[in-house]
Amino acid sequence: MQTARRRLALALDPALLAEGAGFVSLDPWQRDVLQDRDRNVLLNCSRQSGKSTVSALLAVDALLHRDNALVLIASPTLRQSQELARKVRAILDALGELSPPTKQESTLSLELVTGARLVCLPGTETSARSWSAVSTLIVDEASRCADALYHALRPVLATSRGRVVLLSTPHGRRGFFYNEWVDGVNWHRVRITAHECSRIDPAWLAEERASLPAHVFSAEYLCEFMDDNAAVFGAQYIQAAMRDDVRPLWGTAA
């Protein structure tokens, strides 16, 4: 009876998953992301800020509380997808009797007795084309993933109207991660810099600032979308030069 009550509490408040799995506490932004189940999530967060942890908790919430849930994890490489899946497995194990037993498991997938599945994908466009009715799509290191992968993955949500979770630090003003951050619709955007993470020592962060190139530090720890360091002209100057009121010299009918 007590277990049933605890499972109901987890279903009503997914933030309690962290407590059930043994996490001491969640940051306010993590709790907010977990409790907002109806929106896609775009996590532009510093390295080591907890974005992988909250994404794993979102995956567990879907696996536990959606009938026949299918959670896909995609990354630039299969190894990176497997690393995030390991966090999901660890949370399920830590939940003990609050989690349904595992039916079958491999290095690439996990299936619970309820029919809920977790699958790891490599960062190739062809790997995204055989899936459907996906409950939750998680793209780790999203700024480093190819646009073709993301564009091929979006249709797997067509019938399920599933949730998308993009997590990354920035990697320049290009690609789908940047475009969704700037112009995307229906996103719960979260930006957490290293200065906002209590687990990162300010003194250590000062050493990192002194050791790393400024554009690297700004991207990895301050979550800023920087121009390519090799670019001749900055993106803002190129954008400012664009006009739609100038008639082309060729290529149009008279």
C-alpha positions as CSV (number, residue, x, y, z in Angstrom):
1,M,0.0,0.0,0.0
2,Q,2.8,2.4,0.9
3,T,4.6,1.6,-2.4
4,A,1.4,2.4,-4.3
5,R,1.1,5.7,-2.6
6,R,4.7,6.6,-3.4
7,R,4.2,5.6,-7.0
8,L,1.1,7.9,-7.2
9,A,3.1,10.7,-5.7
10,L,5.8,10.3,-8.3
11,A,3.2,10.3,-11.1
12,L,1.7,13.6,-9.8
13,D,5.0,15.3,-9.1
14,P,8.0,14.1,-11.2
15,A,10.4,16.2,-9.2
16,L,10.0,13.6,-6.4
17,L,11.8,11.2,-8.7
18,A,15.1,12.8,-7.7
19,E,14.2,12.3,-4.0
20,G,13.2,8.7,-4.6
21,A,16.5,8.1,-6.5
22,G,18.5,9.5,-3.6
23,F,19.4,12.9,-4.9
24,V,19.9,15.3,-2.0
25,S,18.2,18.2,-3.8
26,L,17.3,19.8,-7.1
27,D,18.2,23.2,-8.3
28,P,15.1,25.4,-8.7
29,W,15.5,25.4,-12.5
30,Q,15.7,21.6,-12.5
31,R,12.5,21.3,-10.5
32,D,10.8,23.7,-12.8
33,V,11.7,21.7,-15.9
34,L,10.5,18.4,-14.3
35,Q,7.2,19.9,-13.3
36,D,6.4,21.4,-16.7
37,R,5.5,18.2,-18.6
38,D,3.6,19.9,-21.5
39,R,6.4,21.7,-23.2
40,N,9.6,21.0,-25.2
41,V,12.7,21.8,-23.3
42,L,15.9,23.6,-24.6
43,L,18.7,23.4,-22.0
44,N,21.5,25.9,-22.8
45,C,23.4,25.1,-19.7
46,S,27.0,25.2,-18.5
47,R,29.2,22.2,-18.4
48,Q,28.6,20.2,-15.1
49,S,25.5,22.3,-14.3
50,G,23.1,19.3,-14.0
51,K,21.5,19.3,-17.5
52,S,22.2,15.6,-18.1
53,T,20.8,14.7,-14.7
54,V,17.5,16.5,-15.3
55,S,17.3,15.0,-18.8
56,A,17.7,11.5,-17.4
57,L,15.0,12.3,-14.9
58,L,12.7,13.4,-17.7
59,A,13.4,10.1,-19.5
60,V,12.6,8.1,-16.3
61,D,9.4,10.1,-15.8
62,A,8.3,9.1,-19.4
63,L,9.3,5.5,-18.9
64,L,7.3,5.2,-15.7
65,H,4.2,7.1,-16.4
66,R,3.4,6.7,-20.1
67,D,1.9,3.6,-21.4
68,N,4.2,1.8,-23.9
69,A,6.5,4.8,-23.8
70,L,9.4,5.0,-26.2
71,V,12.3,7.2,-25.2
72,L,15.0,7.9,-27.8
73,I,18.4,9.3,-26.9
74,A,20.5,10.7,-29.7
75,S,24.0,12.3,-29.6
76,P,26.9,13.0,-32.0
77,T,28.2,9.5,-31.1
78,L,26.7,6.3,-29.8
79,R,29.0,6.4,-26.8
80,Q,27.6,9.7,-25.7
81,S,24.1,8.4,-26.0
82,Q,25.0,5.4,-23.9
83,E,26.5,7.6,-21.2
84,L,23.1,9.4,-20.8
85,A,21.3,6.1,-20.8
86,R,23.6,4.9,-18.0
87,K,22.2,7.7,-15.9
88,V,18.7,6.7,-16.7
89,R,19.5,3.1,-15.7
90,A,21.1,4.3,-12.4
91,I,18.0,6.3,-11.5
92,L,15.7,3.3,-12.3
93,D,17.9,1.0,-10.1
94,A,17.9,3.6,-7.3
95,L,14.1,3.8,-7.3
96,G,14.0,0.1,-6.4
97,E,10.4,-1.2,-6.0
98,L,9.1,2.1,-7.3
99,S,10.3,1.1,-10.8
100,P,8.8,-1.8,-12.8
101,P,11.2,-4.7,-13.3
102,T,13.4,-4.8,-16.4
103,K,12.2,-7.2,-19.1
104,Q,15.3,-7.1,-21.2
105,E,18.4,-5.0,-21.5
106,S,21.4,-4.5,-23.7
107,T,24.1,-1.8,-24.2
108,L,21.8,0.0,-26.6
109,S,18.3,-0.5,-25.2
110,L,16.2,-1.1,-22.1
111,E,12.7,-2.5,-21.9
112,L,10.5,-2.6,-18.8
113,V,7.8,-5.2,-18.2
114,T,5.3,-2.4,-18.8
115,G,6.5,-2.2,-22.5
116,A,8.2,1.1,-21.9
117,R,11.5,1.3,-23.9
118,L,14.7,3.3,-23.9
119,V,16.8,3.2,-27.1
120,C,20.3,4.8,-27.8
121,L,21.0,6.1,-31.3
122,P,24.3,7.1,-33.0
123,G,24.6,10.5,-34.5
124,T,23.6,9.5,-38.1
125,E,20.6,10.6,-40.1
126,T,19.9,7.0,-41.2
127,S,19.6,5.8,-37.6
128,A,16.6,8.1,-37.1
129,R,14.3,6.8,-39.8
130,S,12.9,3.5,-38.4
131,W,11.1,4.9,-35.3
132,S,7.6,6.1,-34.7
133,A,5.2,7.0,-31.8
134,V,8.1,8.4,-29.7
135,S,7.1,9.7,-26.3
136,T,10.3,11.6,-25.5
137,L,13.2,12.5,-27.8
138,I,16.4,13.6,-26.1
139,V,19.2,15.0,-28.1
140,D,22.4,15.3,-26.0
141,E,25.3,17.6,-27.1
142,A,22.7,19.0,-29.5
143,S,24.9,21.9,-30.8
144,R,27.4,19.3,-32.0
145,C,24.8,17.1,-33.8
146,A,24.2,17.4,-37.5
147,D,21.1,19.3,-38.7
148,A,20.3,16.2,-40.9
149,L,20.0,14.1,-37.8
150,Y,17.6,16.5,-36.0
151,H,15.5,17.0,-39.2
152,A,15.2,13.2,-39.6
153,L,14.2,12.8,-36.0
154,R,11.5,15.4,-35.8
155,P,8.9,13.3,-37.7
156,V,9.1,10.4,-35.2
157,L,6.9,12.6,-33.0
158,A,4.2,13.2,-35.6
159,T,1.5,10.8,-34.3
160,S,2.5,10.8,-30.6
161,R,3.0,14.6,-30.3
162,G,5.9,13.6,-28.0
163,R,8.3,15.8,-26.2
164,V,11.7,17.1,-27.4
165,V,14.6,17.8,-25.0
166,L,17.7,19.5,-26.4
167,L,20.6,19.9,-24.1
168,S,24.0,21.4,-24.9
169,T,26.4,24.2,-24.5
170,P,26.6,26.5,-27.6
171,H,28.8,25.8,-30.5
172,G,28.6,28.9,-32.6
173,R,25.8,30.8,-34.2
174,R,24.8,28.0,-36.5
175,G,22.8,24.8,-36.6
176,F,19.5,23.7,-35.3
177,F,20.3,24.2,-31.6
178,Y,21.1,27.9,-32.2
179,N,18.2,28.3,-34.6
180,E,15.7,26.8,-32.1
181,W,17.1,29.0,-29.3
182,V,16.7,32.2,-31.3
183,D,13.6,31.5,-33.4
184,G,12.0,28.2,-32.3
185,V,8.4,28.1,-31.0
186,N,6.9,26.2,-28.1
187,W,10.1,25.9,-26.2
188,H,10.8,26.1,-22.4
189,R,14.2,27.7,-22.7
190,V,16.6,27.4,-19.8
191,R,20.0,29.2,-19.6
192,I,22.2,28.4,-16.6
193,T,25.8,29.7,-16.5
194,A,28.5,28.3,-14.4
195,H,28.2,31.3,-12.0
196,E,24.6,30.1,-11.3
197,C,25.6,26.6,-10.3
198,S,26.5,26.3,-6.6
199,R,28.4,23.1,-7.2
200,I,31.1,24.9,-9.3
201,D,33.8,26.5,-7.2
202,P,34.2,30.2,-8.2
203,A,38.0,30.0,-7.6
204,W,38.3,27.0,-10.0
205,L,36.1,28.8,-12.5
206,A,38.5,31.8,-12.3
207,E,41.4,29.4,-13.2
208,E,39.4,28.1,-16.1
209,R,38.8,31.7,-17.4
210,A,42.6,32.3,-17.2
211,S,43.5,29.0,-18.9
212,L,41.0,28.8,-21.8
213,P,40.5,31.1,-24.9
214,A,37.9,33.7,-24.2
215,H,35.5,32.3,-26.9
216,V,35.7,28.8,-25.5
217,F,35.1,29.9,-21.9
218,S,32.2,32.0,-23.0
219,A,30.5,29.1,-24.8
220,E,31.2,26.3,-22.3
221,Y,30.6,28.2,-19.1
222,L,28.7,31.4,-19.9
223,C,26.4,29.7,-22.5
224,E,27.0,32.4,-25.1
225,F,26.6,31.7,-28.8
226,M,30.0,33.0,-30.2
227,D,31.1,33.6,-33.7
228,D,33.5,31.1,-35.3
229,N,37.0,32.2,-34.2
230,A,38.2,31.8,-37.8
231,A,35.4,33.9,-39.3
232,V,36.5,37.1,-41.1
233,F,33.2,38.9,-40.4
234,G,31.0,38.5,-37.3
235,A,27.5,37.2,-37.7
236,Q,26.0,40.5,-36.5
237,Y,27.7,42.4,-39.3
238,I,26.6,39.9,-42.0
239,Q,23.0,40.0,-40.7
240,A,23.1,43.8,-40.6
241,A,24.2,43.8,-44.3
242,M,21.1,41.8,-45.4
243,R,18.3,43.8,-47.1
244,D,15.1,42.8,-48.9
245,D,14.5,46.0,-50.7
246,V,17.4,45.8,-53.2
247,R,16.6,44.5,-56.6
248,P,18.9,41.7,-57.7
249,L,21.2,42.5,-60.7
250,W,20.3,39.1,-62.4
251,G,18.3,36.0,-62.0
252,T,14.8,37.5,-62.0
253,A,12.4,38.3,-64.8
254,A,12.1,41.8,-66.1
